[in-house]
Amino acid sequence: MKKMFRVLFVSFSLVVLFTTMTFPGGSITFNTPTQGQTITHIGDRSTIPVNILYGFTTDPNYSNPNYQILYAPPYGTFQTTPVKSLPQWISATAGTYQWRIELWQWTELGQPIKTAEQTISFSVKYALNVMNCFTGGNIKLDNTQYTAPVTVQKLINDNISATAIEPQTNSGYSWIWNTSSFATSNWSRIKYQGALEYLNNTNDKNLNYAVLSDDNGAQLITNLKRQLNVNFQNNFTGVGHSGTLLVNGTQYNSPATGLTVVEQNPITATAQSQTINGIDYTFSSWNNSTTQNPNTFYPGDNSTISANFIGRPNTVSRNLHFNSSNPNQPITVLWYEHPNTNVTQYQIWRKVNYKKQGISSPVLIGIVNRGTLNFVDYDYSGTNLGYTDYMLWYDVKPYYSTEGTVSVDNYVSVFSNGMLAKQGKDNKGYITESVLENRMENYPNPFNPSTVITYQIVNQGDVSLKVYDCLGKEIAELVNEEQNSGSYKVVFNVNNLGSGIYFYRIVANGYTETKKMIRMK
């Protein structure tokens, strides 16, 4: 009896040893991932989904049901149950992995037995795009030139060695690596679905970049800058773009073309006053409405920058002179024709200084057309004396019809023997001239015993001119009639009045003005 027990014990031990062995009758295989595969996918900055698909064939020597175990370090160990399958997807960070899958069945005695297994190694890598800031072009990776963009697959902490290529031509521009302090070139990164960020200390066009744990789907971008073509020119109304100008301190003929500047970098232009065919041109503004001169521009694209000017006729060749030596004849103003044929008229202006009391405001006393080179001032006579109480100032202003401008003030003086009052029984006179504004004054002032009141009215209508004493009492009515537009004068005699302050007042078709005059004995 004791011997039989020993035999039975040995037999049981042999059965147990047999059931723990792996039999080759089953098979299990990864469909994905596969041995040596590199998996990339852009959908998240840090993780990439790994698809788990497999197939198996059971060993017919063992019974079903069966189960499978997946060893997927560092993400865990997974086992099927009657109600649970292996995970179909595992989100993995970039790295190198070795995973194993096993097939287990059951012996007749109900013991588990592994009938198949497979172990594979694969990599999960981040996909990064290395590219230019414009579409296409070329770029270097590890000293090899590629057409951009270039997709690289990298593990965390892998190095990317890239070089920006310059110059490149793209979209009609020449692109360069700009090292100036304005719009400096650099490398930048855009995370997947993120914003652009500049990489620190990347002003060097050579980039050595260690891949980060959130770089999946990132873009590394060379920020090359465009070299722009900028033209500068003068803009003279009705004349064109001739003349000269300064760009960065160097003088060029206008238009100055073919000048280059890196985008958003400074370029300074200076507009120069100049004279063309008797017209003095002074700077007014740039075509961007800036009035500063010189002005520094920071172009953002190919462009033409214009300096706008205002043209005024000058009086360099006018030679204003007079026929004024006869005390019984009016003064004749003479001048030379302006060389520019677009000067179509001349305006004759006059100012008066009586006994050094101060120069009066200028009065427009006449307008003549081109071709007329003299004007007779019937208000004042000439003199053959070297000095008199009357000094007259005349200016003949050329009118430039292209821009509607006249020359700047350039008065010339001449002595006069006094006024040539056209006196009838009412001491009133009329001067034919073009009138542009209402005005009234008297000469001399102070006076004794008489003064001449001159006035001009723009619009035809009833005119009233009266004189009052300092108490407001009317003492004389000099004019009370309808008059045409024009200039007039009237002599006011006060032999029967005492010294003091008097006021003269005009009312003429909406124009009203009162002035003071002083009678001195």
C-alpha positions as CSV (number, residue, x, y, z in Angstrom):
1,M,0.0,0.0,0.0
2,K,2.8,2.4,0.7
3,K,4.4,1.7,-2.6
4,M,1.3,2.4,-4.6
5,F,1.1,5.8,-3.0
6,R,4.6,6.7,-4.1
7,V,3.8,5.8,-7.7
8,L,0.7,7.8,-7.8
9,F,2.5,10.8,-6.4
10,V,5.1,10.6,-9.1
11,S,2.5,10.4,-11.8
12,F,0.7,13.5,-10.6
13,S,3.9,15.5,-10.6
14,L,4.6,14.6,-14.2
15,V,1.2,15.8,-15.3
16,V,1.7,19.2,-13.6
17,L,5.0,19.7,-15.3
18,F,3.5,19.0,-18.7
19,T,0.8,21.5,-18.4
20,T,3.1,24.5,-17.8
21,M,5.0,24.0,-21.0
22,T,4.4,26.1,-24.1
23,F,3.3,24.2,-27.1
24,P,3.9,25.4,-30.6
25,G,0.5,24.6,-31.9
26,G,-1.0,28.1,-31.5
27,S,0.0,31.5,-33.0
28,I,-0.6,35.2,-32.3
29,T,0.6,38.1,-34.4
30,F,0.6,41.9,-34.1
31,N,-1.1,43.4,-37.2
32,T,-0.3,46.9,-35.9
33,P,2.2,48.0,-34.8
34,T,4.6,45.9,-36.7
35,Q,8.2,45.1,-36.0
36,G,10.5,48.1,-36.5
37,Q,7.6,50.4,-37.4
38,T,7.8,54.2,-36.8
39,I,4.5,55.6,-35.9
40,T,3.7,59.3,-36.4
41,H,0.4,61.2,-36.2
42,I,-0.4,64.8,-35.7
43,G,-3.4,65.4,-33.5
44,D,-1.9,66.3,-30.1
45,R,1.2,68.1,-29.1
46,S,2.5,65.4,-26.7
47,T,1.0,62.0,-27.5
48,I,0.4,59.8,-30.5
49,P,-2.3,57.1,-30.7
50,V,-0.9,53.6,-31.2
51,N,-3.5,51.3,-32.8
52,I,-3.5,47.7,-31.4
53,L,-4.6,45.1,-33.9
54,Y,-3.7,41.4,-33.7
55,G,-4.7,38.0,-34.9
56,F,-4.3,34.5,-33.4
57,T,-4.9,30.8,-34.1
58,T,-5.5,28.5,-31.1
59,D,-3.8,25.2,-30.5
60,P,-6.3,22.4,-31.3
61,N,-4.8,20.3,-28.5
62,Y,-6.2,22.7,-25.9
63,S,-9.7,23.7,-25.2
64,N,-11.4,27.1,-25.5
65,P,-12.2,29.6,-24.3
66,N,-8.9,31.4,-24.5
67,Y,-7.6,34.7,-23.4
68,Q,-4.8,37.2,-24.5
69,I,-2.4,39.3,-22.4
70,L,-0.8,42.5,-23.7
71,Y,2.4,43.8,-22.0
72,A,2.7,47.4,-23.1
73,P,5.2,49.1,-20.8
74,P,5.1,51.8,-19.5
75,Y,1.4,52.0,-20.0
76,G,0.4,48.7,-18.3
77,T,-0.5,45.1,-18.7
78,F,-3.9,44.3,-20.2
79,Q,-5.8,40.9,-20.3
80,T,-9.0,39.9,-22.0
81,T,-12.0,38.5,-20.1
82,P,-15.3,37.2,-21.3
83,V,-16.6,40.8,-21.2
84,K,-13.4,42.7,-21.8
85,S,-11.1,43.1,-24.9
86,L,-7.6,44.4,-25.2
87,P,-7.4,48.2,-25.7
88,Q,-7.5,49.1,-29.4
89,W,-5.7,52.4,-28.9
90,I,-2.9,53.5,-26.5
91,S,-1.7,57.2,-26.4
92,A,2.1,57.1,-26.3
93,T,4.7,59.9,-26.1
94,A,7.6,59.8,-28.4
95,G,10.0,57.0,-27.6
96,T,11.2,53.4,-28.5
97,Y,9.0,50.6,-27.2
98,Q,9.1,46.7,-26.9
99,W,5.6,45.2,-26.4
100,R,4.6,41.5,-26.1
101,I,1.3,39.8,-26.7
102,E,0.5,36.3,-25.5
103,L,-2.2,33.7,-26.2
104,W,-3.4,31.5,-23.4
105,Q,-5.6,28.4,-23.5
106,W,-6.7,25.7,-21.0
107,T,-5.7,22.2,-20.4
108,E,-8.1,19.3,-19.9
109,L,-7.4,19.6,-16.2
110,G,-8.4,23.3,-16.3
111,Q,-4.9,24.7,-16.1
112,P,-3.8,27.8,-18.1
113,I,-1.2,27.3,-20.7
114,K,0.5,29.8,-23.0
115,T,0.2,28.5,-26.6
116,A,1.7,31.5,-28.5
117,E,3.4,34.9,-28.0
118,Q,5.0,37.6,-30.1
119,T,7.3,40.5,-29.0
120,I,7.9,43.5,-31.3
121,S,10.0,46.7,-31.1
122,F,8.7,49.9,-32.6
123,S,9.1,53.7,-32.3
124,V,6.7,56.6,-31.8
125,K,8.1,59.8,-33.1
126,Y,7.0,63.4,-33.3
127,A,6.6,64.9,-36.8
128,L,7.9,68.5,-37.1
129,N,7.9,70.7,-40.2
130,V,11.0,72.8,-40.9
131,M,10.0,75.6,-43.3
132,N,10.5,79.1,-44.6
133,C,8.2,82.0,-43.7
134,F,7.0,81.9,-47.3
135,T,5.6,79.1,-49.3
136,G,8.2,76.8,-50.7
137,G,11.8,77.7,-51.2
138,N,14.8,75.7,-50.0
139,I,16.2,74.9,-46.6
140,K,19.2,72.9,-45.3
141,L,19.0,70.0,-42.8
142,D,22.2,68.4,-41.6
143,N,24.0,70.3,-44.4
144,T,21.8,68.8,-47.1
145,Q,19.5,71.1,-49.1
146,Y,15.8,70.2,-49.4
147,T,12.7,71.8,-50.9
148,A,10.7,73.3,-48.0
149,P,8.8,72.4,-46.0
150,V,10.6,69.3,-44.7
151,T,9.0,66.9,-42.3
152,V,11.3,65.3,-39.8
153,Q,10.5,62.5,-37.3
154,K,12.2,62.9,-34.0
155,L,12.2,61.5,-30.5
156,I,12.2,63.8,-27.5
157,N,15.6,65.5,-27.0
158,D,16.7,64.6,-30.6
159,N,18.6,67.4,-32.3
160,I,17.5,69.2,-35.4
161,S,20.3,70.9,-37.3
162,A,18.9,73.4,-39.8
163,T,20.2,76.3,-41.8
164,A,18.3,79.1,-43.5
165,I,19.4,79.6,-47.1
166,E,19.9,83.1,-48.5
167,P,19.3,84.8,-50.8
168,Q,16.2,83.2,-52.2
169,T,13.8,84.5,-54.8
170,N,10.1,83.8,-54.1
171,S,6.9,85.6,-55.0
172,G,8.8,88.4,-56.8
173,Y,11.0,89.2,-53.8
174,S,14.6,88.5,-52.8
175,W,14.6,87.0,-49.3
176,I,17.7,87.4,-47.0
177,W,18.7,86.8,-43.4
178,N,18.7,90.3,-41.9
179,T,21.0,91.0,-39.1
180,S,20.3,94.7,-38.6
181,S,18.6,96.0,-35.5
182,F,15.3,96.6,-37.4
183,A,13.1,93.6,-38.3
184,T,15.9,91.2,-37.4
185,S,15.7,87.7,-38.8
186,N,15.3,84.8,-36.4
187,W,13.9,81.3,-36.0
188,S,10.5,80.8,-34.5
189,R,8.3,77.9,-33.5
190,I,4.5,77.4,-33.8
191,K,3.2,74.6,-31.6
192,Y,0.4,72.5,-33.0
193,Q,-2.7,74.6,-32.9
194,G,-0.6,77.2,-31.0
195,A,0.7,80.8,-31.5
196,L,4.0,81.8,-33.0
197,E,6.8,82.3,-30.5
198,Y,10.3,83.4,-31.2
199,L,13.1,81.1,-30.1
200,N,15.7,82.7,-27.8
201,N,19.1,83.5,-29.2
202,T,18.3,82.4,-32.7
203,N,19.5,85.4,-34.7
204,D,22.0,83.0,-36.2
205,K,20.7,81.4,-39.4
206,N,22.1,78.1,-38.2
207,L,19.7,76.4,-35.8
208,N,20.4,73.5,-33.4
209,Y,17.2,72.6,-31.7
210,A,16.5,69.9,-29.1
211,V,13.0,68.5,-29.6
212,L,10.6,69.1,-26.6
213,S,7.9,66.9,-25.1
214,D,5.2,69.1,-26.7
215,D,6.7,69.4,-30.2
216,N,4.5,67.0,-32.0
217,G,3.1,68.8,-35.1
218,A,5.3,71.9,-34.4
219,Q,6.7,74.1,-37.1
220,L,10.2,75.6,-37.1
221,I,10.3,78.6,-39.3
222,T,13.1,80.7,-40.8
223,N,12.0,84.3,-40.7
224,L,13.8,85.6,-43.7
225,K,13.1,89.2,-44.7
226,R,12.2,90.7,-48.1
227,Q,14.5,93.0,-49.9
228,L,12.2,95.7,-51.2
229,N,12.5,98.0,-54.2
230,V,11.7,101.6,-53.2
231,N,11.5,104.5,-55.7
232,F,11.6,108.1,-54.7
233,Q,10.3,111.0,-56.9
234,N,9.3,114.6,-56.9
235,N,5.8,115.5,-57.8
236,F,5.4,118.9,-59.5
237,T,1.8,119.7,-60.6
238,G,1.6,119.9,-64.3
239,V,5.3,119.4,-64.8
240,G,6.2,115.8,-63.8
241,H,8.8,114.2,-61.6
242,S,12.1,115.9,-62.5
243,G,14.5,117.6,-60.3
244,T,16.7,116.2,-57.5
245,L,16.2,114.7,-54.0
246,L,18.3,113.1,-51.2
247,V,18.0,109.5,-50.1
248,N,20.1,108.6,-47.1
249,G,22.2,111.7,-47.7
250,T,23.0,111.0,-51.3
251,Q,21.6,113.2,-54.1
252,Y,19.7,111.5,-56.9
253,N,17.9,112.7,-60.0
254,S,14.2,112.2,-59.8
255,P,12.8,109.7,-60.2
256,A,15.3,107.6,-58.2
257,T,14.7,104.0,-58.9
258,G,16.3,100.7,-58.0
259,L,17.0,101.6,-54.4
260,T,16.7,98.6,-52.0
261,V,15.9,98.3,-48.3
262,V,15.0,95.4,-46.1
263,E,11.3,95.4,-45.1
264,Q,10.5,97.5,-42.0
265,N,14.1,99.0,-42.1
266,P,14.6,102.7,-42.2
267,I,15.3,104.8,-45.3
268,T,15.5,108.6,-45.1
269,A,14.5,111.0,-47.9
270,T,14.9,114.7,-48.1
271,A,12.9,116.9,-50.4
272,Q,14.8,119.8,-51.8
273,S,13.4,123.2,-52.8
274,Q,14.2,123.9,-56.4
275,T,13.4,126.2,-59.4
276,I,12.2,125.0,-62.8
277,N,11.4,127.5,-65.6
278,G,10.8,130.4,-63.3
279,I,8.7,128.5,-60.8
280,D,10.0,128.1,-57.2
281,Y,8.9,124.7,-55.8
282,T,8.7,124.3,-52.0
283,F,8.0,121.0,-50.3
284,S,4.4,120.5,-48.9
285,S,4.0,116.9,-48.0
286,W,4.8,113.2,-48.8
287,N,2.3,111.0,-50.5
288,N,1.4,109.5,-47.1
289,S,0.4,113.0,-45.9
290,T,3.5,113.3,-43.7
291,T,4.8,116.9,-43.7
292,Q,8.1,116.2,-41.9
293,N,11.2,116.8,-44.0
294,P,13.6,115.0,-43.9
295,N,11.4,112.0,-43.2
296,T,12.3,108.4,-42.4
297,F,10.2,105.7,-43.9
298,Y,9.9,102.0,-42.9
299,P,8.5,100.3,-46.1
300,G,6.5,97.2,-45.8
301,D,6.4,96.5,-49.5
302,N,7.7,97.6,-52.9
303,S,6.6,101.2,-53.2
304,T,7.1,104.6,-54.8
305,I,7.3,107.5,-52.4
306,S,6.5,110.9,-53.8
307,A,7.4,114.4,-52.5
308,N,4.6,116.9,-53.2
309,F,5.5,120.5,-53.9
310,I,3.7,123.8,-54.3
311,G,4.9,125.9,-57.2
312,R,5.0,129.7,-57.1
313,P,6.3,131.9,-59.8
314,N,9.4,133.9,-58.8
315,T,10.3,137.5,-59.7
316,V,14.0,136.9,-60.5
317,S,13.7,138.3,-64.1
318,R,10.9,140.8,-63.4
319,N,13.0,144.0,-63.2
320,L,10.3,146.1,-61.7
321,H,10.9,149.8,-62.4
322,F,9.0,153.0,-62.8
323,N,8.3,156.1,-64.9
324,S,7.7,158.5,-62.1
325,S,9.8,161.7,-62.6
326,N,6.9,164.0,-63.6
327,P,5.1,165.5,-60.7
328,N,2.0,166.3,-62.9
329,Q,1.7,162.7,-64.3
330,P,0.6,159.5,-62.7
331,I,3.2,156.8,-61.8
332,T,3.7,154.1,-64.4
333,V,4.9,150.7,-63.2
334,L,6.9,148.6,-65.7
335,W,8.3,145.0,-65.7
336,Y,9.6,142.2,-67.9
337,E,7.6,139.2,-69.1
338,H,7.8,136.1,-66.9
339,P,9.6,133.2,-68.8
340,N,6.9,130.6,-67.9
341,T,4.0,130.7,-70.4
342,N,1.7,129.3,-67.7
343,V,2.0,132.7,-66.0
344,T,-1.2,134.2,-67.5
345,Q,-1.7,137.3,-65.5
346,Y,0.0,139.9,-63.3
347,Q,-1.5,141.4,-60.1
348,I,-0.4,144.9,-59.2
349,W,-0.4,145.7,-55.5
350,R,0.4,148.9,-53.7
351,K,1.3,150.1,-50.1
352,V,1.6,153.7,-49.0
353,N,3.8,155.3,-46.3
354,Y,2.9,159.0,-45.6
355,K,5.4,161.0,-43.5
356,K,6.8,157.8,-42.1
357,Q,3.6,157.1,-40.2
358,G,3.7,153.5,-41.0
359,I,3.1,151.4,-44.1
360,S,-0.5,150.8,-45.0
361,S,-2.0,147.4,-45.7
362,P,-1.4,146.2,-49.3
363,V,-4.2,147.0,-51.8
364,L,-4.8,145.2,-55.1
365,I,-5.0,148.1,-57.6
366,G,-5.1,146.2,-60.9
367,I,-4.9,142.9,-62.8
368,V,-3.5,142.7,-66.4
369,N,-3.1,139.7,-68.7
370,R,0.2,138.2,-69.9
371,G,1.7,140.4,-72.6
372,T,0.9,143.6,-70.8
373,L,4.0,144.9,-69.2
374,N,3.0,148.2,-67.6
375,F,0.3,149.7,-65.4
376,V,-0.6,153.3,-64.8
377,D,-1.5,154.2,-61.2
378,Y,-3.8,157.2,-61.6
379,D,-4.0,157.7,-57.8
380,Y,-0.5,159.1,-57.3
381,S,1.8,161.4,-59.2
382,G,5.5,161.1,-59.7
383,T,8.2,163.5,-58.4
384,N,11.5,164.9,-59.6
385,L,12.6,165.4,-56.0
386,G,14.9,162.9,-54.2
387,Y,12.6,162.7,-51.2
388,T,9.0,163.5,-50.4
389,D,6.4,162.9,-47.8
390,Y,4.9,160.0,-49.8
391,M,6.7,156.7,-50.4
392,L,4.9,154.1,-52.4
393,W,5.6,150.4,-52.5
394,Y,4.6,148.4,-55.6
395,D,4.6,144.7,-56.2
396,V,3.8,143.0,-59.5
397,K,2.9,139.4,-58.8
398,P,2.9,136.8,-61.6
399,Y,-0.1,134.5,-61.5
400,Y,0.7,130.8,-62.2
401,S,-2.5,129.4,-63.6
402,T,-1.4,125.7,-63.3
403,E,-1.6,125.9,-59.5
404,G,-3.4,129.1,-58.9
405,T,-0.5,130.7,-57.1
406,V,1.2,134.1,-57.1
407,S,4.8,135.0,-56.2
408,V,5.8,135.9,-52.6
409,D,5.9,139.5,-51.6
410,N,8.7,141.5,-53.4
411,Y,7.9,145.2,-53.1
412,V,9.9,148.0,-54.7
413,S,9.7,151.5,-53.4
414,V,9.3,154.9,-55.2
415,F,8.8,158.4,-54.0
416,S,5.6,160.3,-55.0
417,N,4.5,163.9,-55.1
418,G,1.1,162.9,-53.6
419,M,-2.3,161.9,-54.7
420,L,-3.9,162.8,-58.0
421,A,-7.4,163.4,-56.8
422,K,-10.0,163.6,-59.6
423,Q,-12.2,166.3,-58.2
424,G,-15.5,167.4,-59.7
425,K,-17.9,169.6,-57.8
426,D,-18.4,166.8,-55.3
427,N,-14.7,166.0,-54.9
428,K,-15.3,162.3,-55.8
429,G,-13.2,160.1,-58.2
430,Y,-13.5,156.5,-59.5
431,I,-10.6,154.2,-60.3
432,T,-11.1,151.3,-62.7
433,E,-9.7,148.1,-61.3
434,S,-10.5,144.5,-60.3
435,V,-11.7,144.5,-56.7
436,L,-11.3,141.3,-54.6
437,E,-12.2,142.6,-51.1
438,N,-14.0,145.5,-49.4
439,R,-11.6,148.1,-47.9
440,M,-11.5,151.7,-46.7
441,E,-8.7,154.1,-45.5
442,N,-7.7,157.7,-45.6
443,Y,-4.4,159.6,-46.4
444,P,-2.9,161.5,-44.8
445,N,-3.9,160.7,-41.2
446,P,-3.5,162.9,-39.1
447,F,-4.3,165.6,-41.7
448,N,-4.6,169.4,-42.2
449,P,-6.7,170.8,-43.7
450,S,-7.9,167.9,-46.0
451,T,-7.6,164.2,-46.4
452,V,-8.5,161.7,-49.2
453,I,-10.8,158.8,-48.2
454,T,-10.3,155.8,-50.5
455,Y,-12.5,152.8,-50.5
456,Q,-13.3,149.8,-52.6
457,I,-16.4,147.7,-52.8
458,V,-16.8,144.2,-54.2
459,N,-20.6,144.3,-55.0
460,Q,-22.6,146.9,-56.8
461,G,-25.2,148.7,-54.6
462,D,-26.1,151.8,-52.6
463,V,-23.2,153.4,-50.9
464,S,-23.3,155.8,-47.9
465,L,-20.2,157.5,-46.6
466,K,-20.5,159.9,-43.7
467,V,-18.3,161.7,-41.2
468,Y,-19.1,162.1,-37.5
469,D,-17.5,164.0,-34.6
470,C,-16.4,162.3,-31.4
471,L,-19.9,162.7,-29.9
472,G,-21.5,160.8,-32.8
473,K,-23.0,163.9,-34.5
474,E,-23.0,163.7,-38.3
475,I,-21.0,166.5,-39.8
476,A,-20.7,165.6,-43.4
477,E,-22.3,163.2,-46.0
478,L,-19.7,162.5,-48.6
479,V,-21.4,159.8,-50.7
480,N,-25.0,158.7,-51.0
481,E,-25.6,156.9,-54.3
482,E,-25.6,153.6,-56.1
483,Q,-22.1,152.6,-57.2
484,N,-20.6,149.8,-59.3
485,S,-18.0,147.4,-57.9
486,G,-14.6,149.2,-57.9
487,S,-12.3,151.6,-56.1
488,Y,-13.3,155.1,-55.2
489,K,-11.8,158.2,-53.5
490,V,-13.3,161.4,-52.1
491,V,-11.6,164.5,-50.7
492,F,-12.8,165.7,-47.2
493,N,-12.0,169.4,-46.5
494,V,-12.4,170.6,-42.9
495,N,-11.4,174.2,-42.9
496,N,-14.3,175.1,-40.8
497,L,-13.7,172.4,-38.2
498,G,-11.5,172.4,-35.2
499,S,-8.8,170.0,-34.2
500,G,-9.8,166.6,-32.8
501,I,-10.9,163.1,-33.5
502,Y,-13.4,162.3,-36.3
503,F,-15.0,159.1,-37.5
504,Y,-15.9,158.1,-41.1
505,R,-18.3,155.3,-41.7
506,I,-19.2,153.4,-44.9
507,V,-22.3,151.3,-45.5
508,A,-22.4,149.5,-48.8
509,N,-24.5,146.4,-49.7
510,G,-23.7,144.4,-46.5
511,Y,-20.2,146.0,-46.0
512,T,-20.0,148.3,-43.0
513,E,-16.8,149.8,-41.5
514,T,-15.9,152.7,-39.3
515,K,-12.5,154.2,-38.9
516,K,-10.9,157.0,-37.0
517,M,-9.0,160.1,-38.4
518,I,-7.3,163.0,-36.6
519,R,-7.4,166.7,-37.7
520,M,-4.3,168.6,-36.4
521,K,-3.7,172.3,-36.8
